[in-house]
Amino acid sequence: VSAQMLVVFALIELAWMPASQYDGDYGVGWFGEDIVDEEIKARKLNVELNNGRAAMLAVFGNMVGEAATGQTLAESWGDGAILGIPMA
């Protein structure tokens, strides 16, 4: 099953959504509808880029927290360190 998933993902990345297209517009529209207004389209693409940047910062924050405490995020959540209350 994992090999089939890898093949499907590879086809999507290489054929349908090539990485050489940097503007993020792959022609699939928004929930199947094409966005004809260029201003709205540019705004939606910028929102998507900013959400991706925020997600990357969140992952980086988790990595820094794991390096500082020596615990994974799940371990920190399990022992109450994230909430600031002991779970024991």
VMD Tcl script that draws the C-alpha trace (Angstrom):
set ca {
  {0.00 0.00 0.00}
  {2.79 2.46 0.84}
  {4.44 1.86 -2.54}
  {1.15 2.66 -4.28}
  {0.82 5.86 -2.27}
  {4.38 6.82 -3.16}
  {3.66 6.32 -6.86}
  {0.48 8.43 -6.68}
  {2.24 11.23 -4.79}
  {5.15 11.15 -7.23}
  {2.79 11.46 -10.20}
  {0.98 14.38 -8.57}
  {4.24 16.16 -7.79}
  {5.88 15.53 -11.15}
  {2.97 15.82 -13.57}
  {0.04 17.69 -12.08}
  {1.72 20.13 -9.66}
  {5.32 20.61 -10.79}
  {7.73 22.17 -8.32}
  {9.11 24.42 -11.05}
  {5.94 26.53 -10.87}
  {6.76 28.89 -8.02}
  {3.67 31.11 -8.05}
  {1.50 28.42 -6.45}
  {-1.16 28.60 -9.16}
  {-1.58 25.04 -10.42}
  {-4.81 25.75 -12.29}
  {-7.02 23.64 -10.03}
  {-9.04 26.58 -8.80}
  {-10.59 27.06 -5.42}
  {-12.80 24.12 -4.42}
  {-13.07 23.29 -8.11}
  {-14.03 26.81 -9.21}
  {-11.66 28.99 -11.18}
  {-10.90 32.40 -9.70}
  {-11.22 34.89 -12.53}
  {-10.50 38.10 -10.58}
  {-6.72 38.44 -10.54}
  {-6.74 40.56 -7.37}
  {-8.71 37.97 -5.40}
  {-6.55 35.20 -6.83}
  {-3.35 36.97 -5.77}
  {-4.76 37.56 -2.28}
  {-5.71 33.89 -1.86}
  {-2.28 32.74 -3.05}
  {-0.59 35.13 -0.61}
  {-2.79 33.89 2.23}
  {-1.79 30.31 1.39}
  {1.91 31.24 1.38}
  {1.59 33.04 4.72}
  {-0.22 30.07 6.28}
  {2.60 27.83 5.11}
  {5.17 30.16 6.65}
  {3.26 30.20 9.95}
  {3.16 26.40 9.94}
  {6.93 26.25 9.34}
  {7.51 28.60 12.29}
  {5.28 26.42 14.49}
  {7.27 23.32 13.60}
  {10.51 25.20 14.23}
  {9.19 26.27 17.65}
  {8.41 22.66 18.49}
  {11.91 21.63 17.43}
  {13.48 24.32 19.63}
  {11.31 23.24 22.56}
  {12.31 19.62 22.09}
  {15.98 20.54 21.92}
  {15.72 22.71 25.05}
  {13.82 20.21 27.20}
  {15.00 16.90 25.78}
  {11.38 15.75 25.50}
  {9.27 15.28 22.43}
  {6.07 17.26 22.05}
  {4.01 14.19 23.00}
  {6.12 13.62 26.12}
  {5.75 17.26 27.15}
  {2.00 17.09 26.65}
  {1.80 13.80 28.54}
  {3.57 15.01 31.67}
  {1.74 18.36 31.74}
  {4.71 20.57 30.90}
  {2.81 22.28 28.09}
  {-0.16 23.17 30.27}
  {1.99 24.08 33.25}
  {0.21 21.66 35.55}
  {1.50 18.29 36.76}
  {-0.44 15.34 35.39}
  {0.80 12.83 38.00}
}
mol new
graphics top color blue
foreach p $ca { graphics top sphere $p radius 0.5 }
foreach p [lrange $ca 0 end-1] q [lrange $ca 1 end] { graphics top cylinder $p $q radius 0.2 }
display resetview
